[in-house]
Amino acid sequence: MRLPPQVYLLGLVSFLMDVASEMVYPLLPLLLTSLGAGAGVLGLVEGIAEATASLFKVVGGGISDRLAQRKPLLLLGYGLPALFRPILALAQTPGHVSTAS
């Protein structure tokens, strides 16, 4: 049985997004500390980012099940982070980093 081409395309997009995340997220603590954030702020920003990601997974899964349409949520889920990552370069405060990440 052969998989549809969309499965391969989605796999490639997922791979590239993971690579982009692995390139950016290890640098976030350095960026935050260069903006004057202490350990407490760093932990708060990381905690908010993890909680938000988990919440979106739960809520998005429920919405996806109800709508029975995966493509719009898939595009939103991969598109928004791709749009917000370059904004991190413009961050001037730890709040900006928290909002963009």
ZIWOMO-V919152 format. One record per pair of residues at least 12 apart in sequence whose C-alpha atoms are under 6 Angstrom apart, sorted by the first residue. I is the first residue (numbers start at 1). J is the second residue. D is the distance in whole Angstrom. If there is no record, write none. Layout:
i-><I,I>
j-><J,J>
d-><D,D>
//
This chain:
i-><32,35,45,84>
j-><94,93,98,100>
d-><6,6,6,5>
//
